[in-house]
Amino acid sequence: MIRTLLSFFTLLALILASPLARADFEADLADTGKTDNITALSELRARATGGDADSQLNMGGLFFKGQAVEQDYAEAAKWFLLSARQGNAQAQFNLGMMYDTGQGVMPDHAQAVQWYRLAAMQGLASAQLNLGMAYAEGQGILQNEAEAVKWFRLAAVQGEAQAQFNLGVMYAKGQWVTPDLVESYRWTRLAAAQGHEIAKELIKDLVRHMTPEQQTSAGNLADKTQETPASRPAASVLGLKDNEQPRQETPVSRPAASVSNDVYLQLGAFRSQNQAEKFMALLSAKLGDIGRPFSLFTNDGWVRIQVGPYASLSEARRSADNLKGRLGFEPLLKQR
């Protein structure tokens, strides 16, 4: 008897609800934190202590895997955080995974989403996949089907097999997208070509329900997708050049006392005036009228995107709390 697609579509609920549908944290750490000897470890630690973000990432990888040092998830999280605060996308993703799983830190899905988003906006496919999963499940953030599909697609075009499979099943079932067997076959075939075992099985079911013309059309689409170089989605999401990302500043504690200086909310900082203007325009379009104007403030070689001024710290805090859910991160309070 020919199996129906329905028997296989039950897998979607499992995929979307299971950590297996997320990026493989252990596999992603395979090339992180390698060191050959004690001297190399000592040099790596010195560079990390000196503030080198890549070295901090590698130190975190060593402690996470217990390679050349005693395994210590809390120490791994410490080094990942130091690197993530400097804008290292891989460290941001790693830290998000640790908050998701509670390894070395207290479980906090909302924190995980914030770190996934920062890495995803820099174009890291594994972070885009996990951010899509968070939106699909409503874990750490309000469920949003359109956002889930968007981030799955951004990861899929970069070759992330699990994201490709998720899209394939969604198009087959018509979950959150218009049913389309051609699109389903396209994405499922791409995942299967990378060795995704369940995708290989789904392909067998799909071809039984497709005409030869549909299969040919889907195959051509898959080939074009493979041939197209995957540009960094950060450029398309943020309007940035590939080599320029927004500065990630460490959140500071909120001031307790009122002051006479004007209070602003800071949403980002760039070295380039042009890129700051582009990002500010995107934020303005996304957020709409928020009651205060956007402006650029240049200091110490950085062009900062700020909103304000606010009449008081309490008013600025209320606005920051409101924007946090819409932005996915907490704006910084600044006085000038």
Contacts in CASP RR format, 6 or more apart in sequence:
PFRMAT RR
TARGET T0000
AUTHOR 0000-0000-0000
METHOD contacts of the structure
MODEL  1
MIRTLLSFFTLLALILASPLARADFEADLADTGKTDNITALSELRARATG
GDADSQLNMGGLFFKGQAVEQDYAEAAKWFLLSARQGNAQAQFNLGMMYD
TGQGVMPDHAQAVQWYRLAAMQGLASAQLNLGMAYAEGQGILQNEAEAVK
WFRLAAVQGEAQAQFNLGVMYAKGQWVTPDLVESYRWTRLAAAQGHEIAK
ELIKDLVRHMTPEQQTSAGNLADKTQETPASRPAASVLGLKDNEQPRQET
PVSRPAASVSNDVYLQLGAFRSQNQAEKFMALLSAKLGDIGRPFSLFTND
GWVRIQVGPYASLSEARRSADNLKGRLGFEPLLKQR
2 208 0 8 1.000
3 205 0 8 1.000
4 205 0 8 1.000
5 172 0 8 1.000
5 173 0 8 1.000
5 205 0 8 1.000
5 206 0 8 1.000
5 209 0 8 1.000
8 201 0 8 1.000
8 202 0 8 1.000
8 205 0 8 1.000
9 169 0 8 1.000
9 172 0 8 1.000
9 173 0 8 1.000
11 169 0 8 1.000
11 198 0 8 1.000
11 202 0 8 1.000
12 166 0 8 1.000
12 169 0 8 1.000
12 170 0 8 1.000
12 173 0 8 1.000
12 175 0 8 1.000
15 21 0 8 1.000
15 165 0 8 1.000
15 166 0 8 1.000
15 169 0 8 1.000
15 198 0 8 1.000
16 133 0 8 1.000
16 136 0 8 1.000
16 137 0 8 1.000
16 166 0 8 1.000
17 137 0 8 1.000
19 100 0 8 1.000
19 101 0 8 1.000
21 133 0 8 1.000
21 162 0 8 1.000
21 166 0 8 1.000
22 100 0 8 1.000
22 129 0 8 1.000
22 130 0 8 1.000
22 133 0 8 1.000
22 162 0 8 1.000
23 93 0 8 1.000
23 97 0 8 1.000
23 126 0 8 1.000
23 127 0 8 1.000
23 129 0 8 1.000
23 130 0 8 1.000
23 160 0 8 1.000
23 162 0 8 1.000
25 94 0 8 1.000
25 97 0 8 1.000
25 101 0 8 1.000
28 90 0 8 1.000
28 93 0 8 1.000
28 94 0 8 1.000
28 126 0 8 1.000
29 61 0 8 1.000
29 64 0 8 1.000
29 65 0 8 1.000
29 94 0 8 1.000
32 57 0 8 1.000
32 58 0 8 1.000
32 60 0 8 1.000
32 61 0 8 1.000
32 90 0 8 1.000
32 94 0 8 1.000
33 44 0 8 1.000
33 57 0 8 1.000
33 58 0 8 1.000
33 59 0 8 1.000
33 60 0 8 1.000
33 61 0 8 1.000
33 62 0 8 1.000
33 65 0 8 1.000
33 67 0 8 1.000
34 58 0 8 1.000
34 67 0 8 1.000
35 41 0 8 1.000
35 44 0 8 1.000
35 58 0 8 1.000
35 62 0 8 1.000
35 67 0 8 1.000
35 68 0 8 1.000
38 68 0 8 1.000
41 62 0 8 1.000
41 68 0 8 1.000
41 69 0 8 1.000
44 55 0 8 1.000
44 58 0 8 1.000
44 59 0 8 1.000
44 62 0 8 1.000
45 55 0 8 1.000
45 59 0 8 1.000
47 55 0 8 1.000
48 55 0 8 1.000
48 56 0 8 1.000
48 58 0 8 1.000
48 59 0 8 1.000
48 79 0 8 1.000
48 82 0 8 1.000
51 82 0 8 1.000
51 86 0 8 1.000
53 82 0 8 1.000
53 83 0 8 1.000
53 86 0 8 1.000
53 87 0 8 1.000
53 88 0 8 1.000
53 91 0 8 1.000
54 83 0 8 1.000
54 88 0 8 1.000
56 79 0 8 1.000
56 80 0 8 1.000
56 82 0 8 1.000
56 83 0 8 1.000
56 86 0 8 1.000
56 88 0 8 1.000
56 91 0 8 1.000
57 79 0 8 1.000
57 80 0 8 1.000
57 83 0 8 1.000
57 88 0 8 1.000
57 90 0 8 1.000
57 91 0 8 1.000
57 94 0 8 1.000
59 79 0 8 1.000
60 75 0 8 1.000
60 76 0 8 1.000
60 77 0 8 1.000
60 78 0 8 1.000
60 79 0 8 1.000
60 80 0 8 1.000
60 83 0 8 1.000
60 94 0 8 1.000
61 67 0 8 1.000
61 76 0 8 1.000
61 79 0 8 1.000
61 80 0 8 1.000
61 94 0 8 1.000
62 68 0 8 1.000
62 69 0 8 1.000
62 76 0 8 1.000
63 69 0 8 1.000
63 71 0 8 1.000
63 72 0 8 1.000
63 73 0 8 1.000
63 75 0 8 1.000
63 76 0 8 1.000
63 79 0 8 1.000
64 71 0 8 1.000
64 73 0 8 1.000
64 76 0 8 1.000
64 94 0 8 1.000
64 103 0 8 1.000
65 71 0 8 1.000
66 72 0 8 1.000
69 75 0 8 1.000
73 98 0 8 1.000
73 103 0 8 1.000
73 104 0 8 1.000
74 104 0 8 1.000
74 105 0 8 1.000
76 94 0 8 1.000
76 98 0 8 1.000
76 103 0 8 1.000
76 104 0 8 1.000
77 95 0 8 1.000
77 98 0 8 1.000
77 103 0 8 1.000
77 104 0 8 1.000
77 105 0 8 1.000
80 91 0 8 1.000
80 94 0 8 1.000
80 95 0 8 1.000
80 98 0 8 1.000
81 91 0 8 1.000
81 95 0 8 1.000
82 91 0 8 1.000
83 90 0 8 1.000
83 91 0 8 1.000
84 91 0 8 1.000
84 92 0 8 1.000
84 94 0 8 1.000
84 95 0 8 1.000
84 115 0 8 1.000
84 118 0 8 1.000
84 248 0 8 1.000
85 248 0 8 1.000
85 250 0 8 1.000
86 248 0 8 1.000
87 118 0 8 1.000
87 122 0 8 1.000
87 245 0 8 1.000
87 247 0 8 1.000
87 248 0 8 1.000
89 118 0 8 1.000
89 119 0 8 1.000
89 122 0 8 1.000
89 123 0 8 1.000
89 124 0 8 1.000
89 127 0 8 1.000
90 119 0 8 1.000
90 124 0 8 1.000
92 115 0 8 1.000
92 116 0 8 1.000
92 118 0 8 1.000
92 119 0 8 1.000
92 122 0 8 1.000
92 124 0 8 1.000
92 127 0 8 1.000
93 115 0 8 1.000
93 116 0 8 1.000
93 119 0 8 1.000
93 124 0 8 1.000
93 126 0 8 1.000
93 127 0 8 1.000
93 130 0 8 1.000
95 115 0 8 1.000
96 111 0 8 1.000
96 112 0 8 1.000
96 115 0 8 1.000
96 116 0 8 1.000
96 130 0 8 1.000
97 103 0 8 1.000
97 112 0 8 1.000
97 130 0 8 1.000
98 104 0 8 1.000
98 105 0 8 1.000
99 105 0 8 1.000
99 107 0 8 1.000
99 108 0 8 1.000
99 109 0 8 1.000
99 111 0 8 1.000
99 112 0 8 1.000
99 115 0 8 1.000
100 107 0 8 1.000
100 109 0 8 1.000
100 112 0 8 1.000
100 130 0 8 1.000
101 107 0 8 1.000
102 108 0 8 1.000
105 111 0 8 1.000
109 134 0 8 1.000
109 139 0 8 1.000
109 140 0 8 1.000
109 141 0 8 1.000
110 140 0 8 1.000
110 141 0 8 1.000
112 130 0 8 1.000
112 134 0 8 1.000
112 140 0 8 1.000
113 131 0 8 1.000
113 134 0 8 1.000
113 139 0 8 1.000
113 140 0 8 1.000
113 141 0 8 1.000
113 328 0 8 1.000
114 328 0 8 1.000
114 329 0 8 1.000
114 330 0 8 1.000
116 127 0 8 1.000
116 130 0 8 1.000
116 131 0 8 1.000
116 134 0 8 1.000
117 127 0 8 1.000
117 131 0 8 1.000
117 328 0 8 1.000
117 329 0 8 1.000
118 127 0 8 1.000
118 248 0 8 1.000
118 329 0 8 1.000
119 126 0 8 1.000
119 127 0 8 1.000
120 127 0 8 1.000
120 128 0 8 1.000
120 130 0 8 1.000
120 131 0 8 1.000
120 151 0 8 1.000
120 154 0 8 1.000
120 233 0 8 1.000
121 234 0 8 1.000
121 237 0 8 1.000
121 238 0 8 1.000
121 246 0 8 1.000
122 232 0 8 1.000
122 234 0 8 1.000
122 245 0 8 1.000
123 154 0 8 1.000
123 158 0 8 1.000
123 232 0 8 1.000
123 233 0 8 1.000
123 234 0 8 1.000
123 237 0 8 1.000
125 154 0 8 1.000
125 155 0 8 1.000
125 158 0 8 1.000
125 159 0 8 1.000
125 160 0 8 1.000
125 163 0 8 1.000
126 155 0 8 1.000
126 160 0 8 1.000
128 151 0 8 1.000
128 152 0 8 1.000
128 154 0 8 1.000
128 155 0 8 1.000
128 158 0 8 1.000
128 160 0 8 1.000
128 163 0 8 1.000
128 233 0 8 1.000
129 151 0 8 1.000
129 152 0 8 1.000
129 155 0 8 1.000
129 160 0 8 1.000
129 162 0 8 1.000
129 163 0 8 1.000
129 166 0 8 1.000
131 151 0 8 1.000
132 147 0 8 1.000
132 148 0 8 1.000
132 150 0 8 1.000
132 151 0 8 1.000
132 152 0 8 1.000
132 155 0 8 1.000
133 139 0 8 1.000
133 148 0 8 1.000
134 140 0 8 1.000
134 141 0 8 1.000
135 141 0 8 1.000
135 143 0 8 1.000
135 144 0 8 1.000
135 145 0 8 1.000
135 147 0 8 1.000
135 148 0 8 1.000
135 151 0 8 1.000
136 143 0 8 1.000
136 145 0 8 1.000
136 148 0 8 1.000
137 143 0 8 1.000
138 144 0 8 1.000
141 325 0 8 1.000
141 328 0 8 1.000
145 176 0 8 1.000
146 176 0 8 1.000
148 176 0 8 1.000
149 167 0 8 1.000
149 170 0 8 1.000
149 176 0 8 1.000
149 177 0 8 1.000
152 163 0 8 1.000
152 166 0 8 1.000
152 167 0 8 1.000
152 170 0 8 1.000
153 163 0 8 1.000
153 167 0 8 1.000
154 233 0 8 1.000
154 236 0 8 1.000
154 237 0 8 1.000
155 163 0 8 1.000
156 163 0 8 1.000
156 164 0 8 1.000
156 166 0 8 1.000
156 167 0 8 1.000
156 187 0 8 1.000
156 190 0 8 1.000
157 225 0 8 1.000
157 228 0 8 1.000
157 230 0 8 1.000
157 233 0 8 1.000
158 230 0 8 1.000
158 233 0 8 1.000
159 190 0 8 1.000
159 194 0 8 1.000
159 230 0 8 1.000
161 190 0 8 1.000
161 191 0 8 1.000
161 194 0 8 1.000
161 195 0 8 1.000
161 196 0 8 1.000
161 199 0 8 1.000
162 191 0 8 1.000
162 196 0 8 1.000
164 187 0 8 1.000
164 188 0 8 1.000
164 190 0 8 1.000
164 191 0 8 1.000
164 194 0 8 1.000
164 196 0 8 1.000
164 199 0 8 1.000
165 187 0 8 1.000
165 188 0 8 1.000
165 191 0 8 1.000
165 196 0 8 1.000
165 198 0 8 1.000
165 199 0 8 1.000
165 202 0 8 1.000
167 183 0 8 1.000
167 184 0 8 1.000
167 187 0 8 1.000
168 183 0 8 1.000
168 184 0 8 1.000
168 185 0 8 1.000
168 186 0 8 1.000
168 187 0 8 1.000
168 188 0 8 1.000
168 191 0 8 1.000
168 202 0 8 1.000
169 175 0 8 1.000
169 184 0 8 1.000
169 188 0 8 1.000
169 202 0 8 1.000
170 176 0 8 1.000
170 177 0 8 1.000
170 184 0 8 1.000
171 177 0 8 1.000
171 179 0 8 1.000
171 180 0 8 1.000
171 181 0 8 1.000
171 183 0 8 1.000
171 184 0 8 1.000
171 187 0 8 1.000
172 179 0 8 1.000
172 181 0 8 1.000
172 184 0 8 1.000
172 188 0 8 1.000
172 202 0 8 1.000
172 206 0 8 1.000
173 179 0 8 1.000
174 180 0 8 1.000
177 183 0 8 1.000
181 206 0 8 1.000
181 209 0 8 1.000
181 210 0 8 1.000
181 214 0 8 1.000
181 218 0 8 1.000
182 210 0 8 1.000
182 214 0 8 1.000
182 217 0 8 1.000
182 218 0 8 1.000
182 221 0 8 1.000
183 218 0 8 1.000
183 221 0 8 1.000
184 206 0 8 1.000
184 218 0 8 1.000
185 203 0 8 1.000
185 206 0 8 1.000
185 207 0 8 1.000
185 210 0 8 1.000
185 214 0 8 1.000
185 215 0 8 1.000
185 218 0 8 1.000
185 219 0 8 1.000
185 222 0 8 1.000
186 218 0 8 1.000
186 219 0 8 1.000
186 221 0 8 1.000
186 222 0 8 1.000
186 225 0 8 1.000
187 222 0 8 1.000
188 199 0 8 1.000
188 202 0 8 1.000
188 203 0 8 1.000
188 206 0 8 1.000
189 199 0 8 1.000
189 203 0 8 1.000
189 218 0 8 1.000
189 219 0 8 1.000
189 222 0 8 1.000
190 222 0 8 1.000
190 225 0 8 1.000
190 226 0 8 1.000
191 199 0 8 1.000
192 199 0 8 1.000
192 200 0 8 1.000
192 202 0 8 1.000
192 203 0 8 1.000
193 222 0 8 1.000
193 226 0 8 1.000
207 215 0 8 1.000
210 218 0 8 1.000
231 242 0 8 1.000
232 242 0 8 1.000
234 240 0 8 1.000
234 242 0 8 1.000
234 245 0 8 1.000
235 241 0 8 1.000
235 242 0 8 1.000
238 246 0 8 1.000
238 278 0 8 1.000
238 279 0 8 1.000
238 282 0 8 1.000
239 275 0 8 1.000
239 278 0 8 1.000
239 279 0 8 1.000
239 282 0 8 1.000
240 246 0 8 1.000
240 275 0 8 1.000
240 278 0 8 1.000
240 279 0 8 1.000
241 275 0 8 1.000
244 270 0 8 1.000
244 271 0 8 1.000
244 272 0 8 1.000
244 275 0 8 1.000
246 268 0 8 1.000
246 269 0 8 1.000
246 270 0 8 1.000
246 279 0 8 1.000
247 268 0 8 1.000
247 269 0 8 1.000
247 270 0 8 1.000
247 271 0 8 1.000
247 302 0 8 1.000
249 266 0 8 1.000
249 268 0 8 1.000
249 269 0 8 1.000
249 332 0 8 1.000
251 330 0 8 1.000
251 332 0 8 1.000
252 332 0 8 1.000
252 333 0 8 1.000
254 313 0 8 1.000
254 317 0 8 1.000
254 333 0 8 1.000
255 313 0 8 1.000
255 333 0 8 1.000
255 335 0 8 1.000
257 313 0 8 1.000
258 312 0 8 1.000
258 313 0 8 1.000
258 314 0 8 1.000
259 313 0 8 1.000
259 335 0 8 1.000
261 335 0 8 1.000
261 336 0 8 1.000
262 308 0 8 1.000
262 309 0 8 1.000
262 310 0 8 1.000
262 335 0 8 1.000
262 336 0 8 1.000
263 308 0 8 1.000
263 309 0 8 1.000
263 310 0 8 1.000
263 311 0 8 1.000
263 312 0 8 1.000
263 313 0 8 1.000
263 315 0 8 1.000
263 316 0 8 1.000
263 333 0 8 1.000
263 334 0 8 1.000
263 335 0 8 1.000
264 295 0 8 1.000
264 297 0 8 1.000
264 306 0 8 1.000
264 307 0 8 1.000
264 308 0 8 1.000
264 309 0 8 1.000
264 310 0 8 1.000
264 316 0 8 1.000
264 333 0 8 1.000
264 334 0 8 1.000
264 335 0 8 1.000
264 336 0 8 1.000
265 292 0 8 1.000
265 306 0 8 1.000
265 307 0 8 1.000
265 308 0 8 1.000
265 310 0 8 1.000
265 316 0 8 1.000
265 319 0 8 1.000
265 320 0 8 1.000
265 323 0 8 1.000
265 331 0 8 1.000
265 332 0 8 1.000
265 333 0 8 1.000
265 334 0 8 1.000
266 304 0 8 1.000
266 305 0 8 1.000
266 306 0 8 1.000
266 331 0 8 1.000
266 332 0 8 1.000
266 333 0 8 1.000
266 334 0 8 1.000
267 280 0 8 1.000
267 283 0 8 1.000
267 305 0 8 1.000
267 306 0 8 1.000
267 307 0 8 1.000
267 327 0 8 1.000
267 331 0 8 1.000
268 276 0 8 1.000
268 279 0 8 1.000
268 304 0 8 1.000
268 305 0 8 1.000
269 276 0 8 1.000
269 302 0 8 1.000
269 303 0 8 1.000
269 304 0 8 1.000
269 305 0 8 1.000
270 276 0 8 1.000
270 279 0 8 1.000
270 302 0 8 1.000
270 303 0 8 1.000
270 305 0 8 1.000
271 301 0 8 1.000
271 302 0 8 1.000
271 303 0 8 1.000
272 303 0 8 1.000
273 296 0 8 1.000
273 298 0 8 1.000
273 303 0 8 1.000
276 296 0 8 1.000
276 303 0 8 1.000
276 304 0 8 1.000
276 305 0 8 1.000
277 296 0 8 1.000
279 305 0 8 1.000
280 294 0 8 1.000
280 296 0 8 1.000
280 305 0 8 1.000
283 294 0 8 1.000
283 305 0 8 1.000
284 294 0 8 1.000
286 326 0 8 1.000
287 323 0 8 1.000
287 326 0 8 1.000
287 327 0 8 1.000
290 307 0 8 1.000
290 319 0 8 1.000
290 323 0 8 1.000
292 307 0 8 1.000
292 308 0 8 1.000
292 309 0 8 1.000
292 310 0 8 1.000
292 319 0 8 1.000
293 307 0 8 1.000
293 308 0 8 1.000
294 305 0 8 1.000
294 306 0 8 1.000
294 307 0 8 1.000
295 305 0 8 1.000
295 306 0 8 1.000
295 307 0 8 1.000
295 308 0 8 1.000
296 303 0 8 1.000
296 304 0 8 1.000
296 305 0 8 1.000
296 306 0 8 1.000
297 303 0 8 1.000
297 304 0 8 1.000
297 306 0 8 1.000
297 336 0 8 1.000
298 304 0 8 1.000
304 334 0 8 1.000
306 334 0 8 1.000
307 319 0 8 1.000
307 331 0 8 1.000
308 316 0 8 1.000
310 316 0 8 1.000
310 319 0 8 1.000
313 333 0 8 1.000
316 333 0 8 1.000
317 333 0 8 1.000
319 331 0 8 1.000
320 330 0 8 1.000
320 331 0 8 1.000
320 333 0 8 1.000
323 331 0 8 1.000
324 330 0 8 1.000
324 331 0 8 1.000
END
